Amino acid sequence: MTRIRQKKIGFRGWLVISTSLLFTLLVMLVFWLFYTEPGLRWTLEQVRAHAPGELQYQRVEGQLAGPLKVEDLTWRDDYLEVHAERVALDWRLGLLLARTLRADELSIHGLSVSVLERDTEAAPSDDFELPEISLPLRLSLGQLELERGRLRLPGRDEALELDRLRVSGRYGGSQLELSELLLASPWLDAEGALSVQTAGDWPLDLDLKWQLRWPELPEARGHTVLEGDRHRLSIKQSLERPFVLSLEGQVIEPLDRLGVQLSFQFRELIPDQLHAEAPPGQLSGQFRLSGHRERLRLEGRLDAVDTDWGDVGFEASLASNLDLDWLDLNRLELDHQRHPLRLRLQGRVDEPLAEARRVDLELNWYELQWPLDDEPDYQSAQGELALQGGIDDYRGHMNSRFHWAGLNDIGPLGGKLSGGFEGDLSSVSLQALSLRLDQGSALDFDGDVSWAEDDPFLRGQFDLRRFDPALVSPDWPGQLDGRGQIDVVWLAEAESLFLSLDELSGELADRPLRASGVLDYRDERLQLENWEMESGDSFLRAHGSLARTPDVDASDIELSLFVDELADWPLQEASGQLQADGRLSGRLDELNVALTLQGRALSYQHYQLEQLDLGLQLANGGEDDGDLELRVQNLMVDEDLIPDLRVEADGRRSDHRLSLQLEHELGGLGLSLAGGLDREWQWDGELVDLRIHQPATGNWGLRESVALSAGPDGGRLERLCLRREEQSGRICALAEADANWHWGAEVDGEDFPLAMFIDPQETGLDVDGEMGLRSSVEDRGEGLRAEGRLEFSPGRISQTVDGQAMDLLAIESGTADFDWTPTAASARLALSLSDEGFVTADLALPEGLEGPLEGRLDARILELGLLPVLVAEVGRAEGQLRLGINLAGTLADPLLNGEVAVEDASVALPDLGITAEAVQIGLTGDMNRLNLDARAESGGGEIRLRADLSRPNGDWVGEASLRGDRFLAVSVPDARLRISPDLDLQVSEQQRVDVGGSLHVPWARITPGDIRMPVAVSEDEVVMGELGQRNRDDNETNGWRIFTRVRTTLGDDVEFDGYGLSGRLSGSVTVRDEPGAITRGTGELSVEEGQYMAWRQRLGIERGRLFFSDTPINDPALDIRAVRRPRGVVVGVNIRGTLREPNLEIFSDPPMQQSEQLSYLLTGRPLTEGGAGEMDLIQEASLALQIAGGAAVGRQLGRRFGVDTVTIEAGDSPEETQVVFGEYLSPRLFISYGIGLFEGSNIFRIRYEISSRWFLEAQTGDRGGADFIYSLERG
């Protein structure tokens, strides 16, 4: 028994030991597998051996139970390749016992995923069903972090980059919740949370904020919220940038029928911020999308503001299915905020995304215009366009009213356009196209138009009725009817035009017109068949053909033209009679031409001629004898008259002669040539005669004939010499050129008259002197080259003044050299003048015409005789002129600097009657700064002007002063006065000059003559100078704006004696003058110790004052009292009012009647003691007083009656006094009508201003007549 028991215990022992050992080995295996790095490696090797695809890695660390790291991990199959630079995982193995897989950290660095291209793609299934996904374990993810990810899709060169992805959440059963979702990439940043159940109806809740940065687009920022399940999904989408968008709605059964109910609105969308080439403007809109997969409907409105077309809006109602197999345009309307524009498009488009799409559309519009945001060039009150079919077979019709504003002198045009059409991509057939203009013109056309590259044409029949050519050319009004056929082909290598004008009739430019004929251009030949145009006696007839290449093809055309009067036609100032008959036939080498042309009293713009006669006969291309005769008589070009011009030629190509004769006021020219032209177009001959007559230089002639040749191989002129008849002098020239017309010429001369450059007849100067000339010029293909010299012999320029010859400039000798190359130019002048004077100049352009300028001008001229020629106000001038000027800059914009000085000069100023002595002028500076110092003496006094000016910004600015003491400024019979100026001038930008200071007149003797103006000066009369310029320094003269404020004072020795007034003047006036304003004064002038002669009596001036209170300088207020004391009676005149409207009042002490006052004033006795002659004088004075008092009343009557003037005019006797009404019918024509106050007389007078000095005046009435009046005014 004991032995058996021992055996049983041994078996159990072995069993326990084996089990324990097996468990121990299993535990060790598990430990090795999960907690050792070899176990980790063995696990990865098993995965690589049995997993689908190919798995590779380079390095592994850690343990399977975590943490672990794998580097350079790559997995690849037929469709996908995944590579990670490093993967790190830390998870909790123990939680697997609780059916939970928890990863505290999963980190992936450098992940690259590439989707490989597939040979075939699986067709998508229409019966897609969401799967039922439920995990057996709970998955808890503490943090998944991906850094530097890249996704590469097939067919794309660039991969999608991902900087960082971080996810935290859990997945248990079918519920997935991501509490943190963070994504960062160069193009997208997102942050949000996700909750989704992966079974049943798949309820979903997503809240995501994102920022999108797409290349070349502004950054977008938005917020997306999704909530719902597989049957109904609610969507909320907002966008903050680059525009504001709000979208809300639902998607119903997205995996089945796909129904939608979405509404969205947006604003502040600026298209050109999204795309550089997008039009400007800002968009906003509201839309609603509803329906299901089979029929979706979009409705809403889009508004666009600040666009190139203004503020426009679009309203739309569209329908289609999800695949866009068709598109219904229920309504698509456009409107404009500023205009009543309405445009509506309706219809249907089948297969809109296919090339073979077909349409059935109708477009209607109302108040259409273009451009939309400005004055319209085109308008259409209403219209319609219908279009059916496809691109290759469409048809339709249109009907529209239109209005075109016109262009330049054409238009405006309005009317109606209607017609039908059908066609394809390359052509269209126009059916009953009708154009009706509101002006009455009509055009009907039936035909075809093709724009195919190999066959473009326009072909059809037209009918024109009541067409007014002024619609397209305003100078040609008329009304024409016509019909015909037209066929145009504009293929580059086969252009053709066929026009058959069956009949054209009507009026053109108020003249009858009839035309018909056929014009056919094809194969580079123009064919005219019976082409006729007739208008009254004028006509044009043409028949035949004209080749485009006359050297290859022959032409044969006849032409006959007669225009009775060119002025009957609007031909831009053309007039005269023109007649031509001719025929042209044959090729160029055998051409026959017969032409006669006659013109009488022809005129065109600035050209006129009295008679033109031309006859031309050319036979067999010039091989047979022919002739040419041309004569033009009294040809006027502008104001330049050529009395006679004749050209004659005769002979054949190989032997012919040509002569030319021309007469002109500057001289005459005679020319004769003889030679021949061979088949190679080489002309060889000679210049037989050349004669030139010029009044200033005499007669020049050719002494012997000179050989001359020209042709394809070049040409040559042998040495030609012209000699002056009866005097010394010659000029010679020769020239030659090669086959490329690289040419050269030489010119030389001696005793060449200086008068050729300075015309004595034109300048009034006497020119004496000669010069020699030597020059050569050539162009050998590298540009123009020239060099030469002028040598001046002794000579002088003089002028006869007051019967005496006065030398202006005396030249003793001199030279002028020049040198010109394609890259540089230079010139030098050296003149020796009398009395050791000289003029030297050096000029250089070392880098050509566009390069810098270098130069210097120096002169010392001891004669100022040329000054009166340059300045008309100067009489004689003596002294010396010195100047030294440097030249820089460029030829187009030269810069000057240096000095100019006038020394020890005397200048006579005849208009002022003075001679300025001891004149010294010094001017220094450059183009941006000037300094002037000038002084002069006159009558023992002196005056000095100093100025310092600069130009920092293009305008001259600076200061100047004018000082003087008792300078005799005027010394003429009417006035002599001295001035002592103390003036300051301020020059500022924009050409403004401010003049201030004082002007003192210490001494003056003013004795004007008794000049009585025949016509009163009007208040608004403008005094003009000799050149028609205003005598004011305002904006209309030389551009300078002068502002003056000067105080003028009179000294103790200023006397006036004239116009019956004599006495000493005193006082001061401040004068203020501005551009565009009346000159005004402030101050007072008075008459001291004065007398006034009135009505042949000398009255003593007790008080005489002229007041200026900011009043016009020519209209001061008056306060004058002049008296006479006969027989103990004080009688006199008080004058008040203004200079233009004085009030004259007679007074006496003791008081008495006006007639008695006049008697004492005029005769010194009472009225009872006067004789008959004295009574007439008193009556004349009384009438004068009445007339003077009626002037103001007359002006009031004129304004009331609507006429320009109402005046009272005295006659030779009191009975002839009249009231005269006057009116200006034009600025030059004045009429007046006078009615006698005391007698029944009436006078009608007309006055016309022929020029500023000549007037024509005629009158009719009791006495009639006409007079030419010449007016000469000085002041």
Residue, then its C-alpha position, 0 to 999 in steps of 0.5 A: m500500500t505504501r509503495i502504491r501511495q508513493k507512486k501517486i504522490g510522484f505523479r501529482g508532483w510531476l504534474v504540479i511541477s510541470t504546470s508551474l514550470l509551464f506557467t513560469l515559462l508563459v509568464m516569462l514569455v509574456f514578460w519577454l514579449f511585452y517588457t523587453e526590446p527583443g520582444l518588441r522586435w520579434t512582434l514587429e517582425q511577425v507583423r511585417a511577415h504576416a501583415p498585408g503590404e510591405l512594412q519596413y523600419q530602421r530602428v526600434e527602442g523600448q518595449l511593447a507595453g510601452p513606452l516604445k519608439v520606432e524610426d524610419l517606419t515605412w508601410r506600402d501596398d498597391y494603393l498607399e505608401v506611408h512613411a514616418e521619421r519617428v513614432a513614439l507610443d506610451w500606453r497602459l497594458g493593464l487596462l486591457l483587463a478592464r476592456t480599455l485601451r488607453a494611450d497616454e501619448l502617441s507622437i508621430h514626427g515627419l509623417s508622409v502619406s502618398v496615395l498611388e495612382r490606380d489602373t482602374e477606379a471602382a465605380p461609386s455605388d449608388d446604394f451607399e449605406l453607413p456601416e455599423i461600427s462598435l468597438p469591443l474595447r473602450l479606446s481612450l486617447g490622452q494625446l495624439e500629436l502629429e508634427r510635420g505631416r505631408l499628403r501627396l495625391p496622384g496627379r498633383d505636383e505639390a503636396l499638402e503640408l501639415d505643421r501640427l495635429r493634436v487630438s484628445g478624446r475617447y471611443g467606446g462602443s459606437q460613441l466617438e468623442l473628440s474633446e480637443l481637435l487642433l490642426a495647424s498648417p501653412w494653409l489651414d488652422a482649425e480648432g474644435a470638438l467632435s461627437v459622433q455615434t458610429a451606429g444607428d442614425w449616426p448622430l453628429d455634433l461638430d463645432l469647428k473654428w478655422q482660418l484658411r490661407w490659400p495662395e494669392l487669396p486673402e485669409a479667410r476666417g470662419h465658424t462651422v457648426l453641424e448637428g443632426d443625423r443621417h436623416r436630417l443635418s442642420i448646418k450653420q456656417s459663418l464667415e468673418r473674412p475676407f467678407v461677411l457670410s451667414l448660412e443656415g439650413q438643413v440637409i435632408e436624407p443626404l445619403d438618399r434623396l438629398g433634400v436641402q433647405l438652405s438660406f445664406q446671405f453675404r456682404e462686403l465681398i470685394p471681387d478684386q481682392l479675391h482676383a486681381e483681374a476681377p472688376p472693381g465693386q462690392l457685392s452683397g446678396q441673399f439667396r435660398l436653395s431648396g428642393h431635392r436631388e431631382r429638382l433644386r431651386l435657387e432664388g435670391r438677389l445680388d447687389a453690386v455697388d461702386t462698379d464700373w457700371g454703377d450700382v446694379g442688382f440681379e434677381a434670380s429664380l433658377a431650377s436644375n437637378l444635382d447633375l446639371d442635366w438641365l437649367d430652367l431660367n424662370r427669371l433672371e433680371l437686372d436693374h440699376q439704381r440710378h436708371p430705370l433699366r430692366l433686363r430679363l432673361q427667361g428660358r431653358v438650357d439643356e445639358p448646360l455643361a456639354e458642348a452640344r447644349r441647346v437653348d430656348l431663351e428669350l431676352n427682353w429689356y427696357e430703358l437699356q443704356w451704355p455706359l450705365d454710370d455716365e451719359p449714355d452713348y447707346q440707349s434702347a427704350q425696349g427690345e427683345l431677342a429670341l434664340q433657339g437651337g444649339i451652337d451649330d444650328y441656331r435661329g432666332h429673331m430680334n426687335s429693338r428700338f435704339h438711340w446712339a448719341g453719335l461720335n464727333d460730327i456723326g449722329p445722334l441717331g435713333g430708330k428701330l432694328s428688326g429681323g430674323f437670323e439662323g446660322d452656325l458657328s461660322s456664318v449667319s443668314l440675315q432674313a428681312l433685316s430692317l433698319r428704320l431711323d427716326q430721321g426717316s432713312a430706311l435700309d432693308f437687307d437680305g443676305d449671308v455673313s460668314w466669319a470662317e477663317d477660310d471663307p469670310f464674306l458678306r453677300g446680299q441685296f440692299d434697298l436704301r430709301r430716304f438716306d441722308p448722308a449727313l447722318v455720317s458726314p454732316d457736311w453732305p446733307g441730302q436724301l438718296d434712294g438706291r438699290g443694288q447687290i453687294d458681295v465682299v470677301w476679306l480673306a487676306e490672300a483673296e480680297s474682293l468687292f463687288l458692288s452693283l448699284d442699280e440706281l441711286s437718285g435724289e439730292l446731295a448738298d442741295r443738288p440733284l444727284r443720279a448714279s449707277g454702275v458696277l464696281d468689281y475688285r478681284d484678282e488685284r484688278l478694279q473693274l468699273e462698268n458704266w460708272e456714272m454720276e451726274s449733278g446738274d451740269s457736273f458729271l463724273r464718268a468712268h469705264g474700264s479696269l485698273a491693275r493693282t500691279p501696273d508693272v505686271d498687268a495692263s490697265d485700260i480706263e477712261l475718265s471724264l470729269f467736270v465740276d461747274e463750281l466746287a463751292d457748290w459742294p462742301l469740299q472744305e473751302a474749295s471753289g472754282q471750276l475744274q475739268a479733266d479728260g483722260r485715258l490710261s492704258g497698257r502696262l507700265d513699260e508701255l503705258n499710254v496716257a492722254l490727259t487734259l486738266q483745266g482749272r479756273a479761279l481755284s481755291y482751297q483753304h490757303y491756296q488760290l490760283e487764277q488759272l491752271d492748264l495741264g496737258l500730258q501725252l505719253a505714248n508707248g511708255g515714253e518710247d514714242d514722242g510725247d509732251l507735257e505743258l503746265r502753266v499756273q497763273n497767280l498762284m497764292v500760298d497764304e499771302d505769298l504770290i507766284p504770278d507765273l509758273r511754267v513747266e514744259a517737256d517734250g521728246r521721248r524717254s531716250d531723248h527729252r527736254l524739260s524747262l521750268q520758269l518761275e516768277h516771285e516777288l523775291g526773284g525769278l528762277g529759270l531752269s532747263l534740262a536735257g537728257g535721256l532715260d534708258r530701260e534700266w531707269q538710268w537718266d543721263g543728261e545735262l543742266v543746260d541753263l540755270r538763272i536766278h534773279q534776286p533783287a537784293t543780290g542781283n542776277w546769277g547765271l550758269r555760264e556753261s552746261v553741266a553734266l547730270s546723271a541719276g539712276p539705280d547705280g547712283g547719280r552725279l552732278e558735275r561742278l556747277c558755277l553760278r556767277r553774278e552778272e555785272q558784279s563779282g561773285r560766284i558760288c559753285a557746287l558738285a555732288e555725287a551718290d552711289a547705288n545705295w544713295h550714299w552721297g557727298a557734295e561740295v560747295d564753295g563761293e567768293d564775293f557772296p553778298l551778305a544781303m542774301f541773309i539780311d534782306p534790305q527791303e524787309t528790314g529797312l537796313d542797308v547791308d554792304g559786304e561780301m563773304g566767302l564760302r567753303s563747305s562739304v557735306e556727305d552721308r555715306g551710310e553712317g549719318l550726316r557729316a559736314e564741315g565748312r567755313l564762312e570768311f567775312s570781308p569788310g562790311r557794314i550794316s547801316q540805317t538811314v535815320d532823319g535823312q542821315a546814314m547811321d552805322l549800326l554794325a561795322i565788320e572788319s573781318g571774320t570767320a565762321d567754322f562748323d563741323w558736324t558728325p553723327t556723334a558730335a558737332s561744333a561751331r566757332l564764330a570770330l568777328s572783328l568789329s570797328d574800334e577794336g570791337f569783337v564777337t567770338a562764340d564757341l559751341a560744341l556738342p561732343e556727344g551729339l544733338e541729344g548730349p550735353l552742350e558746351g559753349r562760350l559767347d564773348a562780345r565787345i561792341l562799341e556801337l549800339g546802333l542795332l538797339p533802335v532796330l530791336v526796340a522801336e521806342v528807342g531813337r539813337a543809342e550810343g555806348q558800348l556793350r560787353l557780354g560774356i556768357n557760358l553755355a551748358g545744358t542741352l540743345a533742347d534745354p540750354l543753360l546760360n550763365g555769365e554777364v551782360a554790361v552796357e557802359d557809358a551809353s546814351v539812349a534817346l527816347p523820342d516818345l518821352g522826349i528825353t535822352a538818358e545819359a550815363v546809362q550803366i547796366g550790369l546783368t549777371g547770373d544764370m538760368n536760375r538766378l539774376n542780378l541787375d544793377a542799372r542807372a541813368e541820368s536825365g535832366g540833371g537827375e538820376i534813377r537806379l534799378r536793382a534786382d535780385l531774382s532766383r528761380p528755385n521751383g520754376d517761377w522767378v522770385g525775389e526783390a527789386s528796387l527803383r530809386g531816383d532823384r529829380f529824374l527828368a522822365v518826360s519832356v514833350p510839348d504837352a508835359r515836362l516832369r521830374i520824378s523821385p521814385d522810392l519803389d520796392l518790387q516783390v516778385s513771388e511765385q505764379q508770376r506775381v509782382d507786388v509794387g509798393g512805396s512812393l513816387h514823388v513829383p518835385w517839379a512839373r510843367i503840364t500844358p496840354g493842348d486843347i483836344r476835344m473828343p468828338v464822341a463821349v467816352s463810354e463808361d465801359e470803354v477799354v483803351m487798346g494799344e497799337l497791338g490790340q493788347r490791353n493797356r493794363d498789366d493783367n492776366e491777358t498781357n504777358g502772364w505777369r500779375i502786377f499788384t500796385r499800391v503806390r503813394t504819389t505826392l506832388g511837390d511845391d513846383v508842379e504847375f498845370d496850364g490847359y483846358g482853361l485851368s491854370g495853377r499850382l497843383s499839390g497833394s497826394v494820392t495812394v494808387r491801388d491796382e490789381p489784375g482784372a480790377i479798376t485802378r483805384g485811388t485814395g487821397e486828395l489833390s488841390v489847385e493852389e493859386g489857380q484860375y479857370m477860363a469859362w465862357r471866355q472869362r477868367l475866374g479865380i479859383e478859391r477852392g479846388r480839390l479832387f477827392f479819392s476815397d477808394t474810388p476809380i482813379n479816373d472818377p474822383a469827387l469834385d469840390i471846386r469854387a471859382v468866382r468873379r467880383p464885378r461891381g462889388v458883386v460876387v458871382g461864381v461857379n460851384i462844381r461838385g459830384t464826380l468827374r464823370e457826373p459833375n454837378l455845376e451850380i452858379f451862385s451870387d452874392p447878393p442872390m439873383q436870378q440865374s440869367e442875371q448871374l450869368s450876365y455878371l459872370l460872363t459880361g461883368r454887367p447886369l442883364t439890362e446893360g448887355g448887347a445882342g452879342e452878349m445876349d447870345l453868349i448868355q443864352e448859349a451858356s444857359l443851354a449848356l447848363q441844361i444839357a449838362g444837367g440832362a446827362a444823368v437823366g438820359r442814362q436813366l431813360g436809356r435803361r428804362f427804354g432798353v436802348d444803349t444811350v439817351t443824350i442831349e446834343a447841342g447844335d450850332s444854335p439853341e433851336e437845333t438841340q436834340v434828344v438822341f437815342g442810340e443802340y449798338l447793333s454790333p460792336r462795330l455798328f452804331i445807329s442813332y435817332g435824334i428828335g429836335l427839342f425846339e424844332g420839328s427836325n429828325i436825324f437818323r445817323i449810322r456809324y461803322e468802325i472799319s478799323s481802330r482808326w477809320f470810321l464811316e458815318a452817314q446821316t439823313g434828315d434835314r441835312g444828309g451826307a456821308d464822311f470817312i473819319y480818321s481818328l488819331e489819339r495819343g496819350 
